[in-house]
């Protein structure tokens, strides 16, 4: 789909200026410090265009490299390399940007007992790659979609008539569910209701937009009866504030994907 979006009926520039049998060599060059993600997807783009294009990796996904690192060497039909250049770069730049953001966030948090999770705030039709980039950057994946985990959020609670109604309905169907269940609460009062009525029904409680002092109170109230996830407005600039709070299992952040800057990577032809 991405290739079709870019090429459609052909590359007007390359096909009119370059011989169809012309061969070229190129390098994939990292132009800033970054964690690399998406090398195999980069290769797949060219494979779909021309199986004869050769790509030799000089780097590995999930590794940190300094500016100036040659990530791969490419050789083959010039027109087909040019056809795949932009799409392949868009993918590896985007994925590496996410991986680098996650890597830096993990280092900022500096607490191995807390897992950093992504969210569903991803680019349409690109989620599987963005979530792979999160993993390769050192984070973990939250649910992939609406189908693999029950996450009861504020709109569900509002539509169902409150937390007690939600938990009552969940109690009736819980034994038939094969997935983990998580409940979002927005204050300590909702949390107390969840604790009193959620035993055996929910696995994890999400503390949404809680202040630091309320998170500490929540940890004491929960007392290890449920896994604890904190979320809401957390990003690389403030994640270190949560590093010393004991009892947190997860931090989820949409910024890992929706606010990551693409990494500067170039495909340069060489003689």
C-alpha positions as a Markdown table, in Angstrom:
| # | Residue | x | y | z |
|---|---|---|---|---|
| 1 | Unk | 0.0 | 0.0 | 0.0 |
| 2 | Unk | 2.8 | 2.5 | 0.9 |
| 3 | Unk | 4.7 | 1.7 | -2.3 |
| 4 | Unk | 1.5 | 2.0 | -4.4 |
| 5 | Unk | 0.8 | 5.4 | -2.8 |
| 6 | Unk | 4.2 | 6.7 | -3.8 |
| 7 | Unk | 4.7 | 5.0 | -7.2 |
| 8 | Unk | 1.3 | 4.4 | -8.7 |
| 9 | Unk | 1.9 | 4.2 | -12.5 |
| 10 | Unk | 5.6 | 4.8 | -12.3 |
| 11 | Unk | 8.6 | 7.0 | -11.3 |
| 12 | Unk | 8.4 | 9.7 | -14.0 |
| 13 | Unk | 11.7 | 11.2 | -13.2 |
| 14 | Unk | 13.9 | 8.1 | -12.9 |
| 15 | Unk | 12.3 | 6.2 | -15.8 |
| 16 | Unk | 12.9 | 9.1 | -18.2 |
| 17 | Unk | 16.4 | 10.0 | -17.1 |
| 18 | Unk | 18.1 | 6.7 | -16.3 |
| 19 | Unk | 18.7 | 3.6 | -18.4 |
| 20 | Unk | 16.5 | 0.7 | -17.3 |
| 21 | Unk | 19.6 | -1.5 | -17.0 |
| 22 | Unk | 21.7 | 0.9 | -15.0 |
| 23 | Unk | 23.2 | -0.4 | -11.8 |
| 24 | Unk | 24.2 | 1.5 | -8.7 |
| 25 | Unk | 25.6 | 1.1 | -5.2 |
| 26 | Unk | 24.3 | 3.0 | -2.2 |
| 27 | Unk | 24.7 | 3.2 | 1.6 |
| 28 | Unk | 22.2 | 3.7 | 4.3 |
| 29 | Unk | 23.8 | 6.4 | 6.5 |
| 30 | Unk | 22.8 | 7.4 | 10.1 |
| 31 | Unk | 23.0 | 11.2 | 10.4 |
| 32 | Unk | 22.4 | 11.5 | 14.2 |
| 33 | Unk | 22.8 | 9.3 | 17.3 |
| 34 | Unk | 19.9 | 6.8 | 17.5 |
| 35 | Unk | 18.6 | 3.4 | 18.3 |
| 36 | Unk | 17.9 | 1.6 | 15.0 |
| 37 | Unk | 14.6 | -0.1 | 14.3 |
| 38 | Unk | 13.1 | -1.3 | 11.0 |
| 39 | Unk | 16.0 | -2.8 | 9.1 |
| 40 | Unk | 14.1 | -5.9 | 8.0 |
| 41 | Unk | 11.2 | -3.8 | 6.9 |
| 42 | Unk | 13.5 | -1.5 | 5.0 |
| 43 | Unk | 14.9 | -4.6 | 3.2 |
| 44 | Unk | 11.4 | -5.9 | 2.5 |
| 45 | Unk | 10.4 | -2.7 | 0.6 |
| 46 | Unk | 13.1 | -3.3 | -1.9 |
| 47 | Unk | 12.4 | -7.0 | -2.1 |
| 48 | Unk | 8.8 | -6.2 | -3.1 |
| 49 | Unk | 10.2 | -4.0 | -5.9 |
| 50 | Unk | 13.1 | -6.1 | -7.1 |
| 51 | Unk | 14.2 | -9.4 | -5.6 |
| 52 | Unk | 17.7 | -8.9 | -7.3 |
| 53 | Unk | 18.5 | -5.8 | -5.2 |
| 54 | Unk | 21.2 | -6.8 | -2.6 |
| 55 | Unk | 21.2 | -5.4 | 0.9 |
| 56 | Unk | 24.0 | -6.1 | 3.3 |
| 57 | Unk | 23.3 | -4.9 | 6.9 |
| 58 | Unk | 26.1 | -3.3 | 8.8 |
| 59 | Unk | 23.9 | -2.8 | 11.9 |
| 60 | Unk | 21.3 | -4.6 | 14.0 |
| 61 | Unk | 17.8 | -3.5 | 15.1 |
| 62 | Unk | 17.6 | -2.5 | 18.8 |
| 63 | Unk | 21.2 | -1.3 | 19.0 |
| 64 | Unk | 22.3 | 2.3 | 19.7 |
| 65 | Unk | 24.7 | 3.8 | 17.1 |
| 66 | Unk | 26.5 | 7.1 | 16.8 |
| 67 | Unk | 26.1 | 9.6 | 13.9 |
| 68 | Unk | 28.0 | 8.6 | 10.8 |
| 69 | Unk | 27.4 | 4.8 | 11.1 |
| 70 | Unk | 26.8 | 3.0 | 7.8 |
| 71 | Unk | 23.7 | 0.9 | 8.5 |
| 72 | Unk | 23.5 | -1.0 | 5.3 |
| 73 | Unk | 25.0 | -1.3 | 1.8 |
| 74 | Unk | 22.6 | -1.5 | -1.2 |
| 75 | Unk | 23.3 | -2.6 | -4.8 |
| 76 | Unk | 21.2 | -3.2 | -7.8 |
| 77 | Unk | 19.0 | -1.7 | -10.5 |
| 78 | Unk | 19.2 | 2.1 | -10.1 |
| 79 | Unk | 15.6 | 2.9 | -11.0 |
| 80 | Unk | 14.2 | 0.3 | -8.5 |
| 81 | Unk | 16.5 | 1.6 | -5.8 |
| 82 | Unk | 15.1 | 5.1 | -6.4 |
| 83 | Unk | 11.6 | 3.8 | -6.5 |
| 84 | Unk | 12.0 | 2.3 | -3.0 |
| 85 | Unk | 14.1 | 5.0 | -1.5 |
| 86 | Unk | 11.5 | 7.3 | 0.0 |
| 87 | Unk | 9.1 | 4.6 | 1.3 |
| 88 | Unk | 11.9 | 2.6 | 2.8 |
| 89 | Unk | 13.4 | 5.7 | 4.5 |
| 90 | Unk | 10.1 | 6.8 | 5.8 |
| 91 | Unk | 9.6 | 3.5 | 7.6 |
| 92 | Unk | 13.1 | 3.1 | 9.1 |
| 93 | Unk | 13.2 | 6.8 | 10.1 |
| 94 | Unk | 9.9 | 6.6 | 11.8 |
| 95 | Unk | 10.6 | 3.3 | 13.6 |
| 96 | Unk | 14.1 | 4.4 | 14.7 |
| 97 | Unk | 12.7 | 7.7 | 16.0 |
| 98 | Unk | 10.2 | 5.7 | 18.2 |
| 99 | Unk | 12.9 | 3.3 | 19.3 |
| 100 | Unk | 15.2 | 6.1 | 20.3 |
| 101 | Unk | 12.4 | 7.9 | 22.2 |
| 102 | Unk | 11.6 | 4.7 | 24.1 |
| 103 | Unk | 15.3 | 4.1 | 24.8 |
| 104 | Unk | 15.8 | 7.6 | 26.2 |
| 105 | Unk | 12.6 | 7.3 | 28.2 |
| 106 | Unk | 13.7 | 4.0 | 29.8 |
| 107 | Unk | 17.1 | 5.6 | 30.7 |
| 108 | Unk | 15.4 | 8.7 | 32.1 |
| 109 | Unk | 13.1 | 6.5 | 34.3 |
| 110 | Unk | 16.1 | 4.4 | 35.4 |
| 111 | Unk | 13.9 | 1.9 | 37.2 |
| 112 | Unk | 14.0 | -1.7 | 35.9 |
| 113 | Unk | 11.1 | -2.8 | 38.1 |
| 114 | Unk | 8.7 | -0.5 | 36.1 |
| 115 | Unk | 7.8 | -1.5 | 32.6 |
| 116 | Unk | 7.2 | 1.3 | 30.1 |
| 117 | Unk | 4.2 | 0.6 | 27.8 |
| 118 | Unk | 3.0 | 2.0 | 24.6 |
| 119 | Unk | -0.7 | 2.7 | 23.8 |
| 120 | Unk | -3.1 | 2.5 | 20.8 |
| 121 | Unk | -2.2 | 6.1 | 19.9 |
| 122 | Unk | -0.4 | 5.0 | 16.7 |
| 123 | Unk | -0.4 | 5.8 | 13.0 |
| 124 | Unk | -3.3 | 4.1 | 11.2 |
| 125 | Unk | -2.1 | 0.9 | 9.4 |
| 126 | Unk | 1.3 | 1.3 | 10.9 |
| 127 | Unk | 0.7 | 0.0 | 14.5 |
| 128 | Unk | 2.4 | -3.3 | 14.1 |
| 129 | Unk | 5.7 | -1.6 | 13.1 |
| 130 | Unk | 5.4 | 1.2 | 15.7 |
| 131 | Unk | 4.9 | -1.4 | 18.4 |
| 132 | Unk | 7.8 | -3.4 | 17.1 |
| 133 | Unk | 9.9 | -0.2 | 17.4 |
| 134 | Unk | 8.8 | 0.2 | 21.0 |
| 135 | Unk | 10.0 | -3.3 | 21.8 |
| 136 | Unk | 13.3 | -2.7 | 20.0 |
| 137 | Unk | 13.8 | 0.5 | 22.0 |
| 138 | Unk | 13.5 | -1.4 | 25.3 |
| 139 | Unk | 9.8 | -0.8 | 26.1 |
| 140 | Unk | 6.9 | -3.2 | 26.2 |
| 141 | Unk | 3.6 | -3.4 | 24.3 |
| 142 | Unk | 0.2 | -2.7 | 25.8 |
| 143 | Unk | -2.7 | -4.2 | 24.1 |
| 144 | Unk | -2.5 | -4.3 | 20.3 |
| 145 | Unk | -6.2 | -3.5 | 19.8 |
| 146 | Unk | -9.7 | -3.7 | 21.1 |
| 147 | Unk | -9.6 | -7.5 | 20.7 |
| 148 | Unk | -6.8 | -8.8 | 22.9 |
| 149 | Unk | -7.5 | -7.1 | 26.3 |
| 150 | Unk | -10.4 | -5.6 | 28.2 |
| 151 | Unk | -9.5 | -2.0 | 29.2 |
| 152 | Unk | -12.4 | -0.3 | 30.8 |
| 153 | Unk | -12.0 | 3.5 | 30.4 |
| 154 | Unk | -13.9 | 6.6 | 31.5 |
| 155 | Unk | -16.3 | 6.5 | 28.5 |
| 156 | Unk | -17.2 | 2.9 | 29.1 |
| 157 | Unk | -17.9 | 3.7 | 32.8 |
| 158 | Unk | -20.0 | 6.7 | 31.9 |
| 159 | Unk | -22.0 | 4.8 | 29.3 |
| 160 | Unk | -22.5 | 1.8 | 31.6 |
| 161 | Unk | -23.8 | 4.0 | 34.5 |
| 162 | Unk | -20.8 | 4.0 | 36.8 |
| 163 | Unk | -18.0 | 1.8 | 38.2 |
| 164 | Unk | -20.4 | -0.4 | 40.3 |
| 165 | Unk | -22.5 | -1.2 | 37.3 |
| 166 | Unk | -19.4 | -2.0 | 35.2 |
| 167 | Unk | -18.0 | -4.3 | 37.9 |
| 168 | Unk | -21.4 | -6.0 | 38.4 |
| 169 | Unk | -21.7 | -6.7 | 34.7 |
| 170 | Unk | -18.1 | -7.9 | 34.5 |
| 171 | Unk | -18.6 | -10.2 | 37.5 |
| 172 | Unk | -21.3 | -12.1 | 35.5 |
| 173 | Unk | -19.1 | -12.6 | 32.4 |
| 174 | Unk | -15.6 | -12.7 | 33.8 |
| 175 | Unk | -15.3 | -16.5 | 33.8 |
| 176 | Unk | -16.0 | -16.6 | 30.1 |
| 177 | Unk | -13.2 | -14.0 | 29.3 |
| 178 | Unk | -9.9 | -15.4 | 28.2 |
| 179 | Unk | -8.1 | -12.0 | 28.4 |
| 180 | Unk | -6.7 | -9.7 | 31.1 |
| 181 | Unk | -9.0 | -7.0 | 32.4 |
| 182 | Unk | -7.9 | -3.5 | 33.4 |
| 183 | Unk | -10.0 | -0.7 | 35.0 |
| 184 | Unk | -9.2 | 3.0 | 34.7 |
| 185 | Unk | -9.9 | 5.2 | 37.7 |
| 186 | Unk | -9.6 | 9.0 | 37.7 |
| 187 | Unk | -9.5 | 9.6 | 41.5 |
| 188 | Unk | -9.1 | 8.0 | 44.9 |
| 189 | Unk | -12.9 | 7.6 | 45.4 |
| 190 | Unk | -13.2 | 5.5 | 42.2 |
| 191 | Unk | -10.2 | 3.6 | 43.3 |
| 192 | Unk | -11.7 | 2.6 | 46.6 |
| 193 | Unk | -14.8 | 1.4 | 44.9 |
| 194 | Unk | -12.7 | -0.7 | 42.5 |
| 195 | Unk | -10.7 | -2.2 | 45.3 |
| 196 | Unk | -13.8 | -3.1 | 47.4 |
| 197 | Unk | -15.6 | -4.7 | 44.4 |
| 198 | Unk | -13.0 | -5.8 | 41.9 |
| 199 | Unk | -11.4 | -8.8 | 43.6 |
| 200 | Unk | -11.3 | -11.7 | 41.2 |
| 201 | Unk | -12.7 | -9.5 | 38.5 |
| 202 | Unk | -10.0 | -7.2 | 37.4 |
| 203 | Unk | -6.2 | -7.8 | 37.1 |
| 204 | Unk | -4.9 | -4.3 | 36.8 |
| 205 | Unk | -5.9 | -0.8 | 37.8 |
| 206 | Unk | -4.9 | 2.3 | 35.7 |
| 207 | Unk | -4.4 | 5.5 | 37.7 |
| 208 | Unk | -5.2 | 8.1 | 35.1 |
| 209 | Unk | -3.8 | 11.6 | 35.5 |
| 210 | Unk | -3.1 | 11.1 | 39.2 |
| 211 | Unk | -0.8 | 13.5 | 41.0 |
| 212 | Unk | 2.4 | 12.1 | 42.6 |
| 213 | Unk | 1.0 | 12.3 | 46.2 |
| 214 | Unk | -2.2 | 10.5 | 45.1 |
| 215 | Unk | -0.2 | 7.8 | 43.3 |
| 216 | Unk | 1.6 | 7.1 | 46.6 |
| 217 | Unk | -1.7 | 6.9 | 48.5 |
| 218 | Unk | -3.2 | 4.6 | 45.8 |
| 219 | Unk | -0.2 | 2.2 | 46.1 |
| 220 | Unk | -0.9 | 1.9 | 49.8 |
| 221 | Unk | -4.6 | 1.4 | 49.3 |
| 222 | Unk | -4.1 | -1.2 | 46.6 |
| 223 | Unk | -1.6 | -3.1 | 48.8 |
| 224 | Unk | -0.4 | -5.4 | 46.0 |
| 225 | Unk | -3.9 | -6.7 | 45.3 |
| 226 | Unk | -3.9 | -5.5 | 41.7 |
| 227 | Unk | -1.2 | -4.6 | 39.3 |
| 228 | Unk | -0.8 | -0.8 | 39.0 |
| 229 | Unk | -0.4 | 1.2 | 35.8 |
| 230 | Unk | -0.1 | 4.9 | 35.8 |
| 231 | Unk | -0.9 | 7.0 | 32.7 |
| 232 | Unk | -1.8 | 10.5 | 31.5 |
| 233 | Unk | 0.5 | 13.2 | 30.3 |
| 234 | Unk | 3.7 | 11.2 | 30.9 |
| 235 | Unk | 6.6 | 11.8 | 28.5 |
| 236 | Unk | 10.3 | 12.0 | 28.4 |
| 237 | Unk | 10.4 | 15.4 | 30.0 |
| 238 | Unk | 8.7 | 14.3 | 33.2 |
| 239 | Unk | 9.0 | 10.5 | 33.4 |
| 240 | Unk | 11.9 | 10.7 | 35.9 |
| 241 | Unk | 9.4 | 12.1 | 38.5 |
| 242 | Unk | 8.0 | 8.6 | 38.9 |
| 243 | Unk | 11.2 | 6.6 | 39.2 |
| 244 | Unk | 11.3 | 6.6 | 43.0 |
| 245 | Unk | 7.7 | 5.6 | 43.6 |
| 246 | Unk | 7.5 | 2.1 | 44.9 |
| 247 | Unk | 4.8 | -0.3 | 43.9 |
| 248 | Unk | 4.2 | 0.8 | 40.3 |
| 249 | Unk | 4.2 | -2.0 | 37.8 |
| 250 | Unk | 3.7 | -0.1 | 34.5 |
| 251 | Unk | 3.8 | 3.4 | 33.0 |
| 252 | Unk | 2.0 | 3.8 | 29.7 |
| 253 | Unk | 2.6 | 6.8 | 27.5 |
| 254 | Unk | 1.1 | 7.7 | 24.1 |
| 255 | Unk | 4.0 | 10.0 | 23.6 |
| 256 | Unk | 6.3 | 7.1 | 22.8 |
| 257 | Unk | 4.6 | 6.8 | 19.4 |
| 258 | Unk | 2.6 | 10.0 | 18.7 |
| 259 | Unk | 5.4 | 12.4 | 19.7 |
| 260 | Unk | 8.5 | 10.7 | 18.5 |
| 261 | Unk | 10.7 | 12.6 | 16.0 |
| 262 | Unk | 11.8 | 10.6 | 12.9 |
| 263 | Unk | 15.5 | 9.8 | 12.9 |
| 264 | Unk | 17.7 | 11.5 | 10.3 |
| 265 | Unk | 18.8 | 8.6 | 8.0 |
| 266 | Unk | 19.9 | 9.0 | 4.4 |
| 267 | Unk | 20.3 | 6.7 | 1.4 |
| 268 | Unk | 23.3 | 8.0 | -0.6 |
| 269 | Unk | 24.6 | 6.7 | -3.9 |
| 270 | Unk | 28.3 | 6.1 | -4.0 |
| 271 | Unk | 30.8 | 5.5 | -6.9 |
